[in-house]
Amino acid sequence: MQKIKLLTWIVLIIVCVSSCRFSKIRKSTDLKVKYDAAMRYYDKRDYYKSGLLLEEIIPLITGQKEQEVAQFRYGYCHFNQKQYELSAYYFDKFYNSFRGSKWSEEARFMVVKSLVESSPKYNLDQKSTTDAINSAQSFLNNFGNSTYYEQASGAMKEMRNKLEKKGFENAKLYHRIGYHRAAVVAFGNFQKNFPDSDLNEDASYLRIESQYDYALQSIETRKIERLKDVIGYYENFVAAYPKSKYLKSAQNMHQKTISTLKENVPVVPTNNSAEKATIKN
């Protein structure tokens, strides 16, 4: 018990001394003292203290040789504290300020990585995901031989998959809650935006189902037109997925659609029928 108390006191003393030393450094007017301390804290992975000092001195060392290192590490201070939007901003600022730096390529890649890390779950707003895709594409275009090329390419694919999942799940939600017209449009947009998606078979089938339900709930004057769209979606589906796991269900809807159309389409006399009626009369 005495040993635990002693260790606790030792830790408290070390923390207190460290805190006092840091406070003294922050109050110093000597930029070199602050800069050297910021570098030491950074090397010790104390990114919080390093970041605070760098924030204070960067505006004061503009044009000096230390500015390049300070700004580059300042971006990493934010990244390592999981402040990804800020790290993306400061790495981008570094890249634009120091195009000739040996770290410019790394900084540009870290913009991509920061935006990827800031990308939320697929069901939330995906602005940062779109920004990450655009940033990754720009990086790949400008650094085709980069050692980070594969990572940037993988990041772009990951972000596109997230947008793909969001688009599909949004369409499924409309389908599930009975917003059939919105579901038809959403599944159509999904197929257009993600033509190579593995989910296109599901989307194509669910579009038929949504259009079928939409047609049945329509007013009589619009029902025939919308049932005909069901047939069009079905034909496209069968042509694209002749061995689909949904084929039997799709065929069943198709048959029901044909039957409903026959029941609803008015019989118009042909010319021959009209002529026979005239002759008879």
C-alpha positions in Angstrom: 0.0 0.0 0.0 2.9 2.4 0.9 4.5 1.6 -2.5 1.3 2.5 -4.4 1.0 5.8 -2.5 4.7 6.6 -3.2 4.3 5.8 -6.9 1.2 8.0 -7.0 3.1 10.9 -5.5 6.0 10.5 -7.9 3.6 10.5 -10.9 1.9 13.6 -9.6 5.2 15.4 -9.1 6.4 14.5 -12.6 3.1 15.7 -14.1 3.3 18.9 -12.1 6.9 19.6 -13.1 6.1 18.8 -16.7 3.1 21.1 -16.7 5.1 23.9 -15.1 7.9 23.5 -17.7 5.4 23.5 -20.6 3.7 26.6 -19.2 7.0 28.3 -18.9 7.9 27.5 -22.5 4.6 28.9 -23.8 5.2 32.1 -21.9 8.6 32.5 -23.5 9.2 35.1 -26.1 12.1 33.2 -27.6 10.9 31.6 -30.8 13.9 29.1 -30.9 13.0 27.8 -27.4 9.4 27.3 -28.5 10.4 25.7 -31.8 12.9 23.3 -30.3 10.4 22.4 -27.6 7.7 21.7 -30.2 10.1 19.4 -32.1 10.9 17.5 -28.9 7.3 17.1 -27.9 6.6 15.9 -31.5 9.4 13.3 -31.3 8.0 12.1 -28.0 4.6 11.8 -29.7 3.0 14.4 -27.5 1.1 15.9 -30.4 -1.1 18.0 -28.2 1.7 20.1 -26.7 3.6 20.1 -29.9 0.6 21.4 -31.8 -0.1 24.2 -29.3 3.4 25.5 -29.6 3.5 25.2 -33.4 0.2 27.0 -33.6 1.8 29.9 -31.8 5.0 30.1 -33.7 4.1 29.3 -37.3 2.7 32.8 -38.1 5.9 34.3 -36.6 8.4 32.2 -38.6 7.1 32.9 -42.1 9.9 32.8 -44.7 12.3 31.1 -42.3 13.8 27.7 -43.0 12.0 26.2 -39.9 8.5 27.1 -41.4 8.5 24.1 -43.7 9.1 21.5 -41.0 6.8 23.3 -38.6 3.8 23.3 -41.0 4.4 19.8 -42.1 4.5 18.5 -38.6 1.5 20.7 -37.6 -0.6 18.7 -40.1 0.5 15.4 -38.4 -0.3 16.8 -35.0 -3.9 17.2 -36.0 -4.0 13.8 -37.8 -2.5 11.9 -34.8 -5.1 13.5 -32.6 -7.8 12.3 -35.0 -8.7 15.9 -36.0 -9.0 14.7 -39.6 -10.8 17.7 -41.1 -8.1 20.0 -39.7 -5.3 17.7 -40.8 -6.7 17.7 -44.4 -6.8 21.4 -44.4 -3.3 21.9 -43.1 -1.7 19.2 -45.3 -3.4 20.8 -48.3 -2.1 24.2 -47.2 1.4 22.8 -46.8 1.2 21.3 -50.3 0.1 24.5 -51.9 2.8 26.5 -50.0 5.7 24.1 -50.5 5.3 22.4 -53.9 9.0 21.9 -54.1 9.3 20.3 -50.7 10.5 16.7 -50.3 7.3 16.2 -48.3 4.9 17.6 -50.9 3.9 14.2 -52.3 3.4 12.8 -48.8 1.4 15.9 -47.8 -0.9 15.5 -50.8 -1.5 11.9 -49.9 -2.2 12.8 -46.3 -5.0 15.1 -47.6 -6.6 12.0 -49.1 -6.0 9.9 -46.0 -7.4 12.6 -43.7 -10.6 12.9 -45.8 -11.0 9.1 -45.8 -10.7 9.0 -42.0 -13.2 11.8 -41.7 -15.7 10.0 -43.9 -18.7 8.9 -41.8 -20.9 5.8 -41.9 -22.7 5.3 -45.2 -26.1 6.3 -43.9 -24.9 9.9 -42.9 -24.0 12.9 -45.1 -21.3 11.8 -47.5 -19.7 15.2 -48.5 -16.3 14.2 -47.1 -16.6 10.9 -48.9 -17.1 12.7 -52.2 -14.2 15.1 -51.3 -12.0 12.0 -50.5 -12.8 10.5 -53.9 -12.0 13.7 -55.8 -8.8 14.2 -53.8 -7.7 10.6 -54.4 -8.4 11.0 -58.2 -6.4 14.2 -58.3 -3.5 12.5 -56.4 -3.5 9.5 -58.8 -3.5 11.9 -61.8 -0.6 13.9 -60.5 1.5 11.2 -58.9 1.2 8.2 -61.2 4.5 6.7 -60.0 4.0 7.4 -56.3 4.8 4.9 -53.6 1.4 5.9 -52.2 -0.4 5.1 -55.5 -1.9 1.7 -54.4 -3.1 3.2 -51.1 -4.7 6.1 -52.8 -6.3 3.8 -55.3 -7.6 1.5 -52.6 -9.0 4.5 -50.6 -10.9 5.7 -53.7 -12.4 2.3 -54.2 -13.4 2.1 -50.5 -15.1 5.5 -50.7 -16.9 4.6 -53.9 -18.2 1.4 -52.3 -19.5 3.5 -49.5 -21.4 5.8 -51.9 -22.7 2.7 -53.7 -24.0 1.2 -50.5 -25.7 4.4 -49.5 -27.4 4.7 -52.9 -28.6 1.1 -52.8 -29.8 1.3 -49.2 -31.7 4.6 -49.8 -33.5 3.0 -52.7 -34.3 -0.1 -50.6 -35.7 2.2 -47.9 -38.1 3.8 -50.3 -39.1 0.3 -51.4 -39.6 -1.0 -47.9 -41.8 1.9 -46.7 -44.0 1.9 -49.8 -42.7 4.9 -51.6 -42.9 3.0 -54.9 -42.4 5.8 -57.4 -39.4 7.2 -55.4 -38.0 3.6 -55.2 -38.3 3.2 -59.0 -36.4 6.4 -59.6 -33.8 5.6 -56.9 -33.1 2.1 -58.3 -32.8 3.6 -61.8 -30.3 6.2 -60.6 -28.3 3.6 -58.8 -28.0 1.5 -61.9 -26.9 4.5 -63.9 -24.4 5.7 -61.3 -22.9 2.3 -60.5 -23.1 0.3 -63.7 -20.5 -2.2 -62.5 -22.0 -2.8 -59.1 -22.5 -6.3 -57.8 -25.8 -5.1 -56.5 -27.3 -4.3 -59.9 -29.1 -7.6 -60.2 -30.9 -6.9 -56.9 -31.6 -3.3 -58.0 -33.0 -4.4 -61.3 -35.4 -6.9 -59.7 -36.5 -4.5 -57.0 -37.2 -1.9 -59.6 -39.6 -4.3 -61.3 -41.3 -5.0 -58.0 -41.5 -1.3 -57.1 -42.9 -0.4 -60.6 -45.5 -3.2 -60.3 -46.8 -2.0 -56.9 -46.7 1.5 -58.2 -48.8 0.6 -61.2 -51.4 -1.4 -59.2 -51.9 1.6 -56.9 -52.3 4.1 -59.8 -55.5 5.6 -60.9 -57.2 3.8 -63.8 -56.1 6.4 -66.4 -52.4 5.8 -65.6 -52.4 2.1 -64.7 -52.0 0.7 -68.2 -49.1 3.0 -69.0 -47.3 2.0 -65.8 -48.0 -1.7 -66.2 -46.3 -1.5 -69.6 -43.2 -0.1 -67.9 -43.2 -3.2 -65.7 -42.9 -5.3 -68.9 -40.1 -3.1 -70.1 -38.1 -3.4 -66.9 -38.8 -7.2 -66.9 -37.5 -7.6 -70.4 -34.3 -5.7 -69.5 -33.9 -7.8 -66.4 -34.2 -11.1 -68.2 -31.8 -10.0 -70.9 -29.2 -9.0 -68.4 -29.7 -11.8 -65.8 -31.2 -14.9 -67.6 -30.1 -17.2 -64.7 -31.0 -14.8 -61.9 -32.1 -16.1 -58.5 -35.1 -13.7 -58.9 -36.1 -15.1 -62.2 -39.1 -17.1 -61.1 -40.5 -14.3 -59.0 -40.0 -11.8 -61.8 -41.7 -14.1 -64.3 -44.6 -14.4 -61.9 -45.0 -10.6 -61.8 -44.7 -10.5 -65.5 -47.6 -12.9 -66.0 -49.7 -11.0 -63.5 -49.0 -7.8 -65.4 -50.0 -9.4 -68.7 -53.2 -10.6 -67.2 -54.0 -7.3 -65.6 -53.3 -5.5 -68.9 -55.7 -7.8 -70.7 -58.4 -7.1 -68.1 -57.9 -3.3 -68.4 -57.3 -2.7 -72.1 -60.6 -1.8 -73.8 -61.4 -4.0 -76.9 -61.4 -1.8 -80.0 -63.2 -3.2 -83.1 -60.8 -4.0 -85.9 -61.5 -2.7 -89.5 -62.6 -6.2 -90.5 -65.0 -6.4 -87.6 -66.5 -3.0 -88.5 -66.9 -4.1 -92.2 -68.6 -7.3 -91.2 -71.0 -5.4 -89.0 -71.8 -3.0 -91.9 -72.4 -5.9 -94.3 -74.6 -7.7 -91.8 -76.7 -4.5 -91.3 
